Amino acid sequence: MPPQRRASDRKSVQVIGWIACLALAGSLTYTFVRALVEGPEQVDPLFFAMQTLASLLFLVYSLRLKNRIFVPANTVALVNAVGTLVVAGAH
């Protein structure tokens, strides 16, 4: 009997993972750049907190899967979140 495939090995799950990873990383990068250019007062704190939490959870999941693409992408997203907080703290 062939080994059971993990749910994360299915193509549909991989596509959803790629979309979520790129959306989170892109959104937090955009938020960081926008905070640098326009100032941190334009950042919605609740949405920012939800983005950051989602990226952190995605990073933990990616580490568990040992995904070589999602781990750096979510790490960069979290670094951007920290950068946004630093910009907010400097103002």
PDB file of N, CA, C and O in Angstrom:
ATOM      1  N   MET A   1       0.848  -1.167   0.000  1.00  0.00           N
ATOM      2  CA  MET A   1       0.000   0.000   0.000  1.00  0.00           C
ATOM      3  C   MET A   1       0.904   1.244   0.000  1.00  0.00           C
ATOM      4  O   MET A   1       1.826   1.319   0.812  1.00  0.00           O
ATOM      5  N   PRO A   2       0.665   2.217  -0.887  1.00  0.00           N
ATOM      6  CA  PRO A   2       1.506   3.415  -0.931  1.00  0.00           C
ATOM      7  C   PRO A   2       1.299   4.267   0.328  1.00  0.00           C
ATOM      8  O   PRO A   2       0.237   4.220   0.950  1.00  0.00           O
ATOM      9  N   PRO A   3       2.324   5.045   0.695  1.00  0.00           N
ATOM     10  CA  PRO A   3       2.179   5.876   1.895  1.00  0.00           C
ATOM     11  C   PRO A   3       1.114   6.953   1.698  1.00  0.00           C
ATOM     12  O   PRO A   3       0.887   7.438   0.590  1.00  0.00           O
ATOM     13  N   GLN A   4       0.486   7.302   2.781  1.00  0.00           N
ATOM     14  CA  GLN A   4      -0.553   8.330   2.772  1.00  0.00           C
ATOM     15  C   GLN A   4       0.072   9.694   2.519  1.00  0.00           C
ATOM     16  O   GLN A   4       1.057  10.050   3.165  1.00  0.00           O
ATOM     17  N   ARG A   5      -0.487  10.462   1.588  1.00  0.00           N
ATOM     18  CA  ARG A   5       0.027  11.811   1.309  1.00  0.00           C
ATOM     19  C   ARG A   5      -0.488  12.788   2.349  1.00  0.00           C
ATOM     20  O   ARG A   5      -1.629  12.697   2.803  1.00  0.00           O
ATOM     21  N   ARG A   6       0.368  13.718   2.714  1.00  0.00           N
ATOM     22  CA  ARG A   6      -0.055  14.766   3.636  1.00  0.00           C
ATOM     23  C   ARG A   6      -0.985  15.724   2.913  1.00  0.00           C
ATOM     24  O   ARG A   6      -0.916  15.871   1.693  1.00  0.00           O
ATOM     25  N   ALA A   7      -1.853  16.372   3.671  1.00  0.00           N
ATOM     26  CA  ALA A   7      -2.759  17.358   3.063  1.00  0.00           C
ATOM     27  C   ALA A   7      -1.964  18.487   2.418  1.00  0.00           C
ATOM     28  O   ALA A   7      -2.397  19.057   1.416  1.00  0.00           O
ATOM     29  N   SER A   8      -0.805  18.815   2.987  1.00  0.00           N
ATOM     30  CA  SER A   8       0.011  19.910   2.456  1.00  0.00           C
ATOM     31  C   SER A   8       0.677  19.552   1.133  1.00  0.00           C
ATOM     32  O   SER A   8       1.219  20.429   0.460  1.00  0.00           O
ATOM     33  N   ASP A   9       0.646  18.279   0.752  1.00  0.00           N
ATOM     34  CA  ASP A   9       1.225  17.854  -0.522  1.00  0.00           C
ATOM     35  C   ASP A   9       0.257  18.020  -1.694  1.00  0.00           C
ATOM     36  O   ASP A   9       0.674  17.968  -2.851  1.00  0.00           O
ATOM     37  N   ARG A  10      -1.011  18.216  -1.409  1.00  0.00           N
ATOM     38  CA  ARG A  10      -1.987  18.371  -2.492  1.00  0.00           C
ATOM     39  C   ARG A  10      -1.777  19.701  -3.204  1.00  0.00           C
ATOM     40  O   ARG A  10      -1.439  20.704  -2.575  1.00  0.00           O
ATOM     41  N   LYS A  11      -1.975  19.703  -4.489  1.00  0.00           N
ATOM     42  CA  LYS A  11      -1.734  20.891  -5.309  1.00  0.00           C
ATOM     43  C   LYS A  11      -2.613  22.063  -4.881  1.00  0.00           C
ATOM     44  O   LYS A  11      -2.138  23.197  -4.826  1.00  0.00           O
ATOM     45  N   SER A  12      -3.876  21.811  -4.579  1.00  0.00           N
ATOM     46  CA  SER A  12      -4.779  22.898  -4.187  1.00  0.00           C
ATOM     47  C   SER A  12      -4.312  23.560  -2.889  1.00  0.00           C
ATOM     48  O   SER A  12      -4.404  24.779  -2.747  1.00  0.00           O
ATOM     49  N   VAL A  13      -3.818  22.772  -1.957  1.00  0.00           N
ATOM     50  CA  VAL A  13      -3.323  23.310  -0.689  1.00  0.00           C
ATOM     51  C   VAL A  13      -2.055  24.130  -0.937  1.00  0.00           C
ATOM     52  O   VAL A  13      -1.859  25.173  -0.313  1.00  0.00           O
ATOM     53  N   GLN A  14      -1.197  23.664  -1.843  1.00  0.00           N
ATOM     54  CA  GLN A  14       0.025  24.404  -2.165  1.00  0.00           C
ATOM     55  C   GLN A  14      -0.305  25.750  -2.806  1.00  0.00           C
ATOM     56  O   GLN A  14       0.321  26.760  -2.485  1.00  0.00           O
ATOM     57  N   VAL A  15      -1.274  25.768  -3.700  1.00  0.00           N
ATOM     58  CA  VAL A  15      -1.658  27.025  -4.360  1.00  0.00           C
ATOM     59  C   VAL A  15      -2.216  28.007  -3.339  1.00  0.00           C
ATOM     60  O   VAL A  15      -1.866  29.187  -3.363  1.00  0.00           O
ATOM     61  N   ILE A  16      -3.067  27.543  -2.456  1.00  0.00           N
ATOM     62  CA  ILE A  16      -3.622  28.410  -1.410  1.00  0.00           C
ATOM     63  C   ILE A  16      -2.499  28.919  -0.517  1.00  0.00           C
ATOM     64  O   ILE A  16      -2.503  30.084  -0.120  1.00  0.00           O
ATOM     65  N   GLY A  17      -1.547  28.065  -0.200  1.00  0.00           N
ATOM     66  CA  GLY A  17      -0.400  28.478   0.608  1.00  0.00           C
ATOM     67  C   GLY A  17       0.418  29.566  -0.064  1.00  0.00           C
ATOM     68  O   GLY A  17       0.805  30.543   0.578  1.00  0.00           O
ATOM     69  N   TRP A  18       0.684  29.400  -1.362  1.00  0.00           N
ATOM     70  CA  TRP A  18       1.434  30.422  -2.104  1.00  0.00           C
ATOM     71  C   TRP A  18       0.684  31.752  -2.119  1.00  0.00           C
ATOM     72  O   TRP A  18       1.285  32.804  -1.902  1.00  0.00           O
ATOM     73  N   ILE A  19      -0.604  31.714  -2.371  1.00  0.00           N
ATOM     74  CA  ILE A  19      -1.400  32.947  -2.409  1.00  0.00           C
ATOM     75  C   ILE A  19      -1.386  33.621  -1.040  1.00  0.00           C
ATOM     76  O   ILE A  19      -1.170  34.830  -0.944  1.00  0.00           O
ATOM     77  N   ALA A  20      -1.613  32.851   0.009  1.00  0.00           N
ATOM     78  CA  ALA A  20      -1.628  33.420   1.361  1.00  0.00           C
ATOM     79  C   ALA A  20      -0.270  33.989   1.743  1.00  0.00           C
ATOM     80  O   ALA A  20      -0.186  35.076   2.314  1.00  0.00           O
ATOM     81  N   CYS A  21       0.785  33.263   1.430  1.00  0.00           N
ATOM     82  CA  CYS A  21       2.134  33.710   1.762  1.00  0.00           C
ATOM     83  C   CYS A  21       2.468  35.015   1.043  1.00  0.00           C
ATOM     84  O   CYS A  21       2.952  35.962   1.663  1.00  0.00           O
ATOM     85  N   LEU A  22       2.213  35.063  -0.243  1.00  0.00           N
ATOM     86  CA  LEU A  22       2.512  36.269  -1.010  1.00  0.00           C
ATOM     87  C   LEU A  22       1.641  37.444  -0.584  1.00  0.00           C
ATOM     88  O   LEU A  22       2.114  38.579  -0.519  1.00  0.00           O
ATOM     89  N   ALA A  23       0.373  37.176  -0.294  1.00  0.00           N
ATOM     90  CA  ALA A  23      -0.525  38.245   0.141  1.00  0.00           C
ATOM     91  C   ALA A  23      -0.087  38.828   1.476  1.00  0.00           C
ATOM     92  O   ALA A  23      -0.059  40.047   1.642  1.00  0.00           O
ATOM     93  N   LEU A  24       0.253  37.966   2.430  1.00  0.00           N
ATOM     94  CA  LEU A  24       0.701  38.456   3.741  1.00  0.00           C
ATOM     95  C   LEU A  24       2.022  39.209   3.648  1.00  0.00           C
ATOM     96  O   LEU A  24       2.161  40.302   4.198  1.00  0.00           O
ATOM     97  N   ALA A  25       2.982  38.628   2.956  1.00  0.00           N
ATOM     98  CA  ALA A  25       4.283  39.284   2.834  1.00  0.00           C
ATOM     99  C   ALA A  25       4.154  40.611   2.094  1.00  0.00           C
ATOM    100  O   ALA A  25       4.742  41.614   2.501  1.00  0.00           O
ATOM    101  N   GLY A  26       3.387  40.616   1.015  1.00  0.00           N
ATOM    102  CA  GLY A  26       3.195  41.848   0.260  1.00  0.00           C
ATOM    103  C   GLY A  26       2.458  42.906   1.052  1.00  0.00           C
ATOM    104  O   GLY A  26       2.800  44.087   0.993  1.00  0.00           O
ATOM    105  N   SER A  27       1.448  42.487   1.791  1.00  0.00           N
ATOM    106  CA  SER A  27       0.656  43.436   2.571  1.00  0.00           C
ATOM    107  C   SER A  27       1.469  44.063   3.698  1.00  0.00           C
ATOM    108  O   SER A  27       1.390  45.271   3.920  1.00  0.00           O
ATOM    109  N   LEU A  28       2.247  43.256   4.409  1.00  0.00           N
ATOM    110  CA  LEU A  28       3.054  43.816   5.496  1.00  0.00           C
ATOM    111  C   LEU A  28       4.211  44.667   4.958  1.00  0.00           C
ATOM    112  O   LEU A  28       4.608  45.642   5.596  1.00  0.00           O
ATOM    113  N   THR A  29       4.746  44.309   3.805  1.00  0.00           N
ATOM    114  CA  THR A  29       5.782  45.141   3.178  1.00  0.00           C
ATOM    115  C   THR A  29       5.181  46.473   2.754  1.00  0.00           C
ATOM    116  O   THR A  29       5.788  47.522   2.973  1.00  0.00           O
ATOM    117  N   TYR A  30       3.997  46.445   2.148  1.00  0.00           N
ATOM    118  CA  TYR A  30       3.308  47.674   1.747  1.00  0.00           C
ATOM    119  C   TYR A  30       3.024  48.544   2.970  1.00  0.00           C
ATOM    120  O   TYR A  30       3.217  49.759   2.923  1.00  0.00           O
ATOM    121  N   THR A  31       2.571  47.937   4.056  1.00  0.00           N
ATOM    122  CA  THR A  31       2.279  48.685   5.279  1.00  0.00           C
ATOM    123  C   THR A  31       3.536  49.361   5.816  1.00  0.00           C
ATOM    124  O   THR A  31       3.486  50.514   6.246  1.00  0.00           O
ATOM    125  N   PHE A  32       4.654  48.654   5.792  1.00  0.00           N
ATOM    126  CA  PHE A  32       5.919  49.221   6.263  1.00  0.00           C
ATOM    127  C   PHE A  32       6.350  50.406   5.391  1.00  0.00           C
ATOM    128  O   PHE A  32       6.712  51.463   5.909  1.00  0.00           O
ATOM    129  N   VAL A  33       6.310  50.227   4.083  1.00  0.00           N
ATOM    130  CA  VAL A  33       6.715  51.306   3.171  1.00  0.00           C
ATOM    131  C   VAL A  33       5.764  52.497   3.323  1.00  0.00           C
ATOM    132  O   VAL A  33       6.202  53.647   3.336  1.00  0.00           O
ATOM    133  N   ARG A  34       4.486  52.221   3.434  1.00  0.00           N
ATOM    134  CA  ARG A  34       3.509  53.297   3.611  1.00  0.00           C
ATOM    135  C   ARG A  34       3.738  54.044   4.923  1.00  0.00           C
ATOM    136  O   ARG A  34       3.597  55.266   4.969  1.00  0.00           O
ATOM    137  N   ALA A  35       4.087  53.330   5.984  1.00  0.00           N
ATOM    138  CA  ALA A  35       4.381  53.980   7.264  1.00  0.00           C
ATOM    139  C   ALA A  35       5.619  54.858   7.148  1.00  0.00           C
ATOM    140  O   ALA A  35       5.682  55.930   7.750  1.00  0.00           O
ATOM    141  N   LEU A  36       6.614  54.404   6.369  1.00  0.00           N
ATOM    142  CA  LEU A  36       7.815  55.221   6.166  1.00  0.00           C
ATOM    143  C   LEU A  36       7.506  56.490   5.388  1.00  0.00           C
ATOM    144  O   LEU A  36       8.000  57.566   5.725  1.00  0.00           O
ATOM    145  N   VAL A  37       6.697  56.367   4.355  1.00  0.00           N
ATOM    146  CA  VAL A  37       6.433  57.494   3.456  1.00  0.00           C
ATOM    147  C   VAL A  37       5.380  58.442   4.010  1.00  0.00           C
ATOM    148  O   VAL A  37       5.589  59.655   4.034  1.00  0.00           O
ATOM    149  N   GLU A  38       4.255  57.905   4.452  1.00  0.00           N
ATOM    150  CA  GLU A  38       3.121  58.731   4.870  1.00  0.00           C
ATOM    151  C   GLU A  38       3.011  58.902   6.380  1.00  0.00           C
ATOM    152  O   GLU A  38       2.240  59.733   6.859  1.00  0.00           O
ATOM    153  N   GLY A  39       3.763  58.134   7.112  1.00  0.00           N
ATOM    154  CA  GLY A  39       3.681  58.194   8.562  1.00  0.00           C
ATOM    155  C   GLY A  39       2.842  57.057   9.112  1.00  0.00           C
ATOM    156  O   GLY A  39       1.931  56.575   8.440  1.00  0.00           O
ATOM    157  N   PRO A  40       3.138  56.626  10.324  1.00  0.00           N
ATOM    158  CA  PRO A  40       2.456  55.459  10.906  1.00  0.00           C
ATOM    159  C   PRO A  40       1.011  55.716  11.312  1.00  0.00           C
ATOM    160  O   PRO A  40       0.271  54.766  11.569  1.00  0.00           O
ATOM    161  N   GLU A  41       0.594  56.969  11.376  1.00  0.00           N
ATOM    162  CA  GLU A  41      -0.794  57.232  11.783  1.00  0.00           C
ATOM    163  C   GLU A  41      -1.810  56.732  10.753  1.00  0.00           C
ATOM    164  O   GLU A  41      -2.995  56.620  11.066  1.00  0.00           O
ATOM    165  N   GLN A  42      -1.366  56.431   9.537  1.00  0.00           N
ATOM    166  CA  GLN A  42      -2.255  55.923   8.495  1.00  0.00           C
ATOM    167  C   GLN A  42      -2.489  54.409   8.605  1.00  0.00           C
ATOM    168  O   GLN A  42      -3.321  53.856   7.886  1.00  0.00           O
ATOM    169  N   VAL A  43      -1.762  53.748   9.495  1.00  0.00           N
ATOM    170  CA  VAL A  43      -1.861  52.295   9.642  1.00  0.00           C
ATOM    171  C   VAL A  43      -3.014  51.957  10.587  1.00  0.00           C
ATOM    172  O   VAL A  43      -3.067  52.453  11.713  1.00  0.00           O
ATOM    173  N   ASP A  44      -3.929  51.115  10.127  1.00  0.00           N
ATOM    174  CA  ASP A  44      -5.039  50.651  10.962  1.00  0.00           C
ATOM    175  C   ASP A  44      -4.490  49.627  11.959  1.00  0.00           C
ATOM    176  O   ASP A  44      -4.040  48.558  11.546  1.00  0.00           O
ATOM    177  N   PRO A  45      -4.516  49.929  13.258  1.00  0.00           N
ATOM    178  CA  PRO A  45      -3.883  49.041  14.243  1.00  0.00           C
ATOM    179  C   PRO A  45      -4.503  47.639  14.310  1.00  0.00           C
ATOM    180  O   PRO A  45      -3.780  46.658  14.481  1.00  0.00           O
ATOM    181  N   LEU A  46      -5.814  47.533  14.180  1.00  0.00           N
ATOM    182  CA  LEU A  46      -6.462  46.221  14.257  1.00  0.00           C
ATOM    183  C   LEU A  46      -6.086  45.367  13.045  1.00  0.00           C
ATOM    184  O   LEU A  46      -5.732  44.198  13.196  1.00  0.00           O
ATOM    185  N   PHE A  47      -6.161  45.940  11.858  1.00  0.00           N
ATOM    186  CA  PHE A  47      -5.802  45.205  10.651  1.00  0.00           C
ATOM    187  C   PHE A  47      -4.330  44.819  10.680  1.00  0.00           C
ATOM    188  O   PHE A  47      -3.968  43.704  10.305  1.00  0.00           O
ATOM    189  N   PHE A  48      -3.483  45.742  11.126  1.00  0.00           N
ATOM    190  CA  PHE A  48      -2.046  45.468  11.235  1.00  0.00           C
ATOM    191  C   PHE A  48      -1.785  44.324  12.205  1.00  0.00           C
ATOM    192  O   PHE A  48      -0.965  43.449  11.928  1.00  0.00           O
ATOM    193  N   ALA A  49      -2.477  44.325  13.338  1.00  0.00           N
ATOM    194  CA  ALA A  49      -2.303  43.255  14.331  1.00  0.00           C
ATOM    195  C   ALA A  49      -2.750  41.902  13.763  1.00  0.00           C
ATOM    196  O   ALA A  49      -2.103  40.879  13.991  1.00  0.00           O
ATOM    197  N   MET A  50      -3.854  41.910  13.029  1.00  0.00           N
ATOM    198  CA  MET A  50      -4.336  40.646  12.441  1.00  0.00           C
ATOM    199  C   MET A  50      -3.374  40.142  11.369  1.00  0.00           C
ATOM    200  O   MET A  50      -3.123  38.940  11.281  1.00  0.00           O
ATOM    201  N   GLN A  51      -2.831  41.052  10.552  1.00  0.00           N
ATOM    202  CA  GLN A  51      -1.843  40.663   9.537  1.00  0.00           C
ATOM    203  C   GLN A  51      -0.621  40.035  10.189  1.00  0.00           C
ATOM    204  O   GLN A  51      -0.139  38.985   9.764  1.00  0.00           O
ATOM    205  N   THR A  52      -0.133  40.700  11.227  1.00  0.00           N
ATOM    206  CA  THR A  52       1.079  40.239  11.895  1.00  0.00           C
ATOM    207  C   THR A  52       0.856  38.882  12.549  1.00  0.00           C
ATOM    208  O   THR A  52       1.711  38.001  12.453  1.00  0.00           O
ATOM    209  N   LEU A  53      -0.276  38.707  13.208  1.00  0.00           N
ATOM    210  CA  LEU A  53      -0.593  37.424  13.839  1.00  0.00           C
ATOM    211  C   LEU A  53      -0.712  36.322  12.785  1.00  0.00           C
ATOM    212  O   LEU A  53      -0.204  35.218  12.978  1.00  0.00           O
ATOM    213  N   ALA A  54      -1.377  36.620  11.681  1.00  0.00           N
ATOM    214  CA  ALA A  54      -1.527  35.622  10.618  1.00  0.00           C
ATOM    215  C   ALA A  54      -0.159  35.236  10.051  1.00  0.00           C
ATOM    216  O   ALA A  54       0.093  34.060   9.788  1.00  0.00           O
ATOM    217  N   SER A  55       0.715  36.211   9.864  1.00  0.00           N
ATOM    218  CA  SER A  55       2.044  35.925   9.333  1.00  0.00           C
ATOM    219  C   SER A  55       2.861  35.097  10.324  1.00  0.00           C
ATOM    220  O   SER A  55       3.598  34.197   9.922  1.00  0.00           O
ATOM    221  N   LEU A  56       2.732  35.398  11.607  1.00  0.00           N
ATOM    222  CA  LEU A  56       3.438  34.625  12.631  1.00  0.00           C
ATOM    223  C   LEU A  56       2.953  33.176  12.644  1.00  0.00           C
ATOM    224  O   LEU A  56       3.760  32.249  12.701  1.00  0.00           O
ATOM    225  N   LEU A  57       1.646  32.986  12.593  1.00  0.00           N
ATOM    226  CA  LEU A  57       1.103  31.625  12.572  1.00  0.00           C
ATOM    227  C   LEU A  57       1.518  30.881  11.307  1.00  0.00           C
ATOM    228  O   LEU A  57       1.805  29.685  11.351  1.00  0.00           O
ATOM    229  N   PHE A  58       1.551  31.588  10.183  1.00  0.00           N
ATOM    230  CA  PHE A  58       1.981  30.985   8.923  1.00  0.00           C
ATOM    231  C   PHE A  58       3.456  30.598   9.008  1.00  0.00           C
ATOM    232  O   PHE A  58       3.859  29.562   8.478  1.00  0.00           O
ATOM    233  N   LEU A  59       4.263  31.429   9.675  1.00  0.00           N
ATOM    234  CA  LEU A  59       5.682  31.110   9.844  1.00  0.00           C
ATOM    235  C   LEU A  59       5.847  29.839  10.678  1.00  0.00           C
ATOM    236  O   LEU A  59       6.645  28.969  10.328  1.00  0.00           O
ATOM    237  N   VAL A  60       5.110  29.726  11.760  1.00  0.00           N
ATOM    238  CA  VAL A  60       5.189  28.534  12.602  1.00  0.00           C
ATOM    239  C   VAL A  60       4.790  27.293  11.798  1.00  0.00           C
ATOM    240  O   VAL A  60       5.450  26.257  11.879  1.00  0.00           O
ATOM    241  N   TYR A  61       3.714  27.405  11.028  1.00  0.00           N
ATOM    242  CA  TYR A  61       3.273  26.291  10.183  1.00  0.00           C
ATOM    243  C   TYR A  61       4.328  25.955   9.129  1.00  0.00           C
ATOM    244  O   TYR A  61       4.589  24.784   8.856  1.00  0.00           O
ATOM    245  N   SER A  62       4.935  26.991   8.537  1.00  0.00           N
ATOM    246  CA  SER A  62       5.962  26.781   7.511  1.00  0.00           C
ATOM    247  C   SER A  62       7.198  26.110   8.089  1.00  0.00           C
ATOM    248  O   SER A  62       7.816  25.270   7.435  1.00  0.00           O
ATOM    249  N   LEU A  63       7.559  26.475   9.307  1.00  0.00           N
ATOM    250  CA  LEU A  63       8.696  25.827   9.970  1.00  0.00           C
ATOM    251  C   LEU A  63       8.393  24.351  10.205  1.00  0.00           C
ATOM    252  O   LEU A  63       9.262  23.493  10.056  1.00  0.00           O
ATOM    253  N   ARG A  64       7.160  24.075  10.571  1.00  0.00           N
ATOM    254  CA  ARG A  64       6.757  22.683  10.805  1.00  0.00           C
ATOM    255  C   ARG A  64       6.830  21.866   9.512  1.00  0.00           C
ATOM    256  O   ARG A  64       7.209  20.695   9.526  1.00  0.00           O
ATOM    257  N   LEU A  65       6.460  22.502   8.392  1.00  0.00           N
ATOM    258  CA  LEU A  65       6.521  21.825   7.098  1.00  0.00           C
ATOM    259  C   LEU A  65       7.929  21.817   6.497  1.00  0.00           C
ATOM    260  O   LEU A  65       8.208  21.093   5.541  1.00  0.00           O
ATOM    261  N   LYS A  66       8.811  22.641   7.080  1.00  0.00           N
ATOM    262  CA  LYS A  66      10.177  22.809   6.566  1.00  0.00           C
ATOM    263  C   LYS A  66      10.157  23.313   5.120  1.00  0.00           C
ATOM    264  O   LYS A  66      10.909  22.839   4.268  1.00  0.00           O
ATOM    265  N   ASN A  67       9.272  24.292   4.868  1.00  0.00           N
ATOM    266  CA  ASN A  67       9.140  24.868   3.533  1.00  0.00           C
ATOM    267  C   ASN A  67      10.191  25.957   3.348  1.00  0.00           C
ATOM    268  O   ASN A  67      10.182  26.957   4.066  1.00  0.00           O
ATOM    269  N   ARG A  68      11.089  25.768   2.397  1.00  0.00           N
ATOM    270  CA  ARG A  68      12.222  26.677   2.198  1.00  0.00           C
ATOM    271  C   ARG A  68      11.832  28.006   1.575  1.00  0.00           C
ATOM    272  O   ARG A  68      12.646  28.929   1.565  1.00  0.00           O
ATOM    273  N   ILE A  69      10.646  28.135   1.067  1.00  0.00           N
ATOM    274  CA  ILE A  69      10.189  29.394   0.478  1.00  0.00           C
ATOM    275  C   ILE A  69       9.334  30.176   1.470  1.00  0.00           C
ATOM    276  O   ILE A  69       9.542  31.374   1.660  1.00  0.00           O
ATOM    277  N   PHE A  70       8.387  29.511   2.095  1.00  0.00           N
ATOM    278  CA  PHE A  70       7.472  30.201   2.999  1.00  0.00           C
ATOM    279  C   PHE A  70       8.169  30.729   4.248  1.00  0.00           C
ATOM    280  O   PHE A  70       7.803  31.791   4.753  1.00  0.00           O
ATOM    281  N   VAL A  71       9.163  30.010   4.754  1.00  0.00           N
ATOM    282  CA  VAL A  71       9.857  30.465   5.967  1.00  0.00           C
ATOM    283  C   VAL A  71      10.522  31.820   5.743  1.00  0.00           C
ATOM    284  O   VAL A  71      10.272  32.738   6.525  1.00  0.00           O
ATOM    285  N   PRO A  72      11.363  31.995   4.710  1.00  0.00           N
ATOM    286  CA  PRO A  72      11.962  33.324   4.518  1.00  0.00           C
ATOM    287  C   PRO A  72      10.925  34.393   4.179  1.00  0.00           C
ATOM    288  O   PRO A  72      11.051  35.531   4.631  1.00  0.00           O
ATOM    289  N   ALA A  73       9.914  34.056   3.403  1.00  0.00           N
ATOM    290  CA  ALA A  73       8.904  35.053   3.034  1.00  0.00           C
ATOM    291  C   ALA A  73       8.161  35.561   4.266  1.00  0.00           C
ATOM    292  O   ALA A  73       7.929  36.763   4.401  1.00  0.00           O
ATOM    293  N   ASN A  74       7.791  34.662   5.151  1.00  0.00           N
ATOM    294  CA  ASN A  74       7.086  35.084   6.366  1.00  0.00           C
ATOM    295  C   ASN A  74       8.024  35.752   7.360  1.00  0.00           C
ATOM    296  O   ASN A  74       7.594  36.608   8.133  1.00  0.00           O
ATOM    297  N   THR A  75       9.291  35.378   7.353  1.00  0.00           N
ATOM    298  CA  THR A  75      10.262  36.063   8.198  1.00  0.00           C
ATOM    299  C   THR A  75      10.420  37.507   7.746  1.00  0.00           C
ATOM    300  O   THR A  75      10.457  38.419   8.573  1.00  0.00           O
ATOM    301  N   VAL A  76      10.514  37.716   6.446  1.00  0.00           N
ATOM    302  CA  VAL A  76      10.606  39.080   5.903  1.00  0.00           C
ATOM    303  C   VAL A  76       9.343  39.867   6.253  1.00  0.00           C
ATOM    304  O   VAL A  76       9.423  41.041   6.615  1.00  0.00           O
ATOM    305  N   ALA A  77       8.189  39.228   6.146  1.00  0.00           N
ATOM    306  CA  ALA A  77       6.943  39.907   6.494  1.00  0.00           C
ATOM    307  C   ALA A  77       6.951  40.343   7.957  1.00  0.00           C
ATOM    308  O   ALA A  77       6.527  41.453   8.277  1.00  0.00           O
ATOM    309  N   LEU A  78       7.427  39.477   8.842  1.00  0.00           N
ATOM    310  CA  LEU A  78       7.473  39.846  10.266  1.00  0.00           C
ATOM    311  C   LEU A  78       8.519  40.919  10.543  1.00  0.00           C
ATOM    312  O   LEU A  78       8.320  41.766  11.414  1.00  0.00           O
ATOM    313  N   VAL A  79       9.628  40.892   9.815  1.00  0.00           N
ATOM    314  CA  VAL A  79      10.623  41.963   9.958  1.00  0.00           C
ATOM    315  C   VAL A  79      10.009  43.295   9.519  1.00  0.00           C
ATOM    316  O   VAL A  79      10.258  44.328  10.141  1.00  0.00           O
ATOM    317  N   ASN A  80       9.219  43.271   8.465  1.00  0.00           N
ATOM    318  CA  ASN A  80       8.519  44.488   8.038  1.00  0.00           C
ATOM    319  C   ASN A  80       7.534  44.965   9.103  1.00  0.00           C
ATOM    320  O   ASN A  80       7.380  46.167   9.319  1.00  0.00           O
ATOM    321  N   ALA A  81       6.869  44.020   9.766  1.00  0.00           N
ATOM    322  CA  ALA A  81       5.952  44.396  10.848  1.00  0.00           C
ATOM    323  C   ALA A  81       6.716  45.058  11.990  1.00  0.00           C
ATOM    324  O   ALA A  81       6.264  46.059  12.546  1.00  0.00           O
ATOM    325  N   VAL A  82       7.860  44.504  12.336  1.00  0.00           N
ATOM    326  CA  VAL A  82       8.693  45.112  13.381  1.00  0.00           C
ATOM    327  C   VAL A  82       9.158  46.498  12.933  1.00  0.00           C
ATOM    328  O   VAL A  82       9.172  47.439  13.727  1.00  0.00           O
ATOM    329  N   GLY A  83       9.537  46.618  11.662  1.00  0.00           N
ATOM    330  CA  GLY A  83       9.940  47.922  11.128  1.00  0.00           C
ATOM    331  C   GLY A  83       8.822  48.937  11.224  1.00  0.00           C
ATOM    332  O   GLY A  83       9.068  50.102  11.536  1.00  0.00           O
ATOM    333  N   THR A  84       7.609  48.517  10.963  1.00  0.00           N
ATOM    334  CA  THR A  84       6.462  49.418  11.088  1.00  0.00           C
ATOM    335  C   THR A  84       6.280  49.880  12.529  1.00  0.00           C
ATOM    336  O   THR A  84       5.976  51.046  12.781  1.00  0.00           O
ATOM    337  N   LEU A  85       6.469  48.958  13.472  1.00  0.00           N
ATOM    338  CA  LEU A  85       6.364  49.330  14.891  1.00  0.00           C
ATOM    339  C   LEU A  85       7.472  50.295  15.300  1.00  0.00           C
ATOM    340  O   LEU A  85       7.241  51.208  16.092  1.00  0.00           O
ATOM    341  N   VAL A  86       8.675  50.093  14.762  1.00  0.00           N
ATOM    342  CA  VAL A  86       9.794  50.995  15.057  1.00  0.00           C
ATOM    343  C   VAL A  86       9.493  52.392  14.517  1.00  0.00           C
ATOM    344  O   VAL A  86       9.722  53.390  15.201  1.00  0.00           O
ATOM    345  N   VAL A  87       8.980  52.456  13.289  1.00  0.00           N
ATOM    346  CA  VAL A  87       8.613  53.750  12.707  1.00  0.00           C
ATOM    347  C   VAL A  87       7.539  54.431  13.559  1.00  0.00           C
ATOM    348  O   VAL A  87       7.601  55.635  13.809  1.00  0.00           O
ATOM    349  N   ALA A  88       6.555  53.642  14.000  1.00  0.00           N
ATOM    350  CA  ALA A  88       5.487  54.201  14.838  1.00  0.00           C
ATOM    351  C   ALA A  88       6.047  54.690  16.165  1.00  0.00           C
ATOM    352  O   ALA A  88       5.612  55.720  16.679  1.00  0.00           O
ATOM    353  N   GLY A  89       6.998  53.967  16.720  1.00  0.00           N
ATOM    354  CA  GLY A  89       7.616  54.377  17.984  1.00  0.00           C
ATOM    355  C   GLY A  89       8.481  55.616  17.854  1.00  0.00           C
ATOM    356  O   GLY A  89       8.644  56.370  18.814  1.00  0.00           O
ATOM    357  N   ALA A  90       9.039  55.829  16.663  1.00  0.00           N
ATOM    358  CA  ALA A  90       9.906  56.994  16.442  1.00  0.00           C
ATOM    359  C   ALA A  90       9.102  58.281  16.236  1.00  0.00           C
ATOM    360  O   ALA A  90       9.647  59.377  16.367  1.00  0.00           O
ATOM    361  N   HIS A  91       7.811  58.155  15.917  1.00  0.00           N
ATOM    362  CA  HIS A  91       7.007  59.351  15.690  1.00  0.00           C
ATOM    363  C   HIS A  91       6.340  59.833  16.931  1.00  0.00           C
ATOM    364  O   HIS A  91       5.626  60.835  16.898  1.00  0.00           O
TER     365      HIS A  91
END
